[in-house]
């Protein structure tokens, strides 16, 4: 379900609207087909042309993604997991959808990854800022 093949509105797919939900399962299915054929397909696309000393690759969804980056870049890879309580997520209008939110695309990293960093984002901006500052200081030291 590529944007070009189906004339989808990229900006509307980024928000939390019903528009995205209409195509969500089709997008997951299309992504799974691509990954089965080539597990590194999306990872290579994410780094294509990147030349900066630090990259932030957001929203990896599967253990195979983490493994690809670790295999390609070794010890310089830092994994960061952002967590929020279910209560916080519901306040942000998240509603569990069977067949979507329990699919690998949503929970494939819930087990099997020892994250280097775990950031809590439950709405406390000061606490979030402090956590991110520690992460940024660590990244600066490793440059």
N, C-alpha and C positions, 0 to 999 in steps of 0.2 A: 504494500500500500504506500507507494512513494508519492510525495507531494505532486511531482510532475505528472505521474501516470493518472492521478485521480483528481487533479485540480483543487487540492485542499488549501485552505488558508493557513499558512504557517503561524502567523501571530495568534490566531484563534485557537490553535492547537496547544499553545503555550499557557493559556489561562485555565481556570478551573470551571469553564463553562460546560453547558450541556453539549455544545458543538464538539468539544474534544471527546466527551463520553460517548457520543454517537459513533465515533471511529476508533475508540480505544482498543476494543478487542480485535478489530481488523489490523490495527497497527502492531499489536502484540504478535498476532499470527504471522504477519509479514516479516517482522523482526526475527522471529523464531526460525522461519524458513531460511533467512539470510545467514543466521548463526549456525544452523545445521550444515549448510553448504561451506561456510568459512567462518570459524569461531573468531577470527581476528578482524572481520570485515569492518565493524563499527570502531574498533580501537584504532586501526590504521587511518580511518577517515578522520578521527579526532585529532591525530597528531600530524596529519599531512601539512607540510609547509611551516610547522611550528619551529621557531628559532630562538625563543626567549629562554633564559636560564631556568625559569620556574613556570610550570604550566599547572593550571587547575583544571582537571578533567572532572566535571561534575556529573553526578547521576549515573555512575556505573551501576549495573543492576545484577551482575552475575559473577560468580566465582571465576569463570573463564576470563572475564574482563580483567579482574585483579591479577590473575595469573599471567595474562598476556603482558600487562605493563611491567610486572616484576621480571618476567623473562626477558623483555626487551630492554629494560633500563636498570635492573638490579636494585642495589641497596639505596639508590637515590629516591626511589618511590616511597612516598609517605601516604598512608591510607587514613582517611578521615571519615568518620561516621557521624552524622548529625541525627540526634534522637529527640523525640518529644513524646510526652505521655499521650496515651489514647485520649484522655480528657482534653488535652490541649489541641490535639488534632481535630477532635469533634468541634471544639470552639472555632476552629478554622474552616469549618464546613466539610470536613472529611466524613464520608459515609462508607462503611465497608460494603464492598460488592463481591459476592461469591463468584469465583471463576476469574476474577480480575485481581483483587487485592490479596488473594492467596496463591496467585500464580508466581512462577519463578521471577518474572519481570518485576515483581513488587517485593518479594521476600527472599530472593536468591542469595542475599548476603547476610541473612539473619543468623546463619551458622557457617562455620568453616573458615572465617577470616579473623585473624588477630589484628585488629585495627591499631594503628600507631596512635591515633587520636580519636577520642569520642567527645563530641561537642553537644551540650544540652541546649536546646532551643525551645524553652517552654514559655517564652514571652517576657522574660526578665532581661531587658536590653543591657543593663549594667553587667550582669553575670555573663551574658553572651559575649559582650565586648572584651571582658577580661580573658575569657577562654581563647578568643580569636587572637588577642594580643600575644598570649603565650605561644600560640602556634606560629604566628608571624615572626616573633623573635627567634624561634627555633629555625625557621626557614632561612632567615637572614644569616644566622650563624653558619649554616651549611653551605652558603654560596661561596 
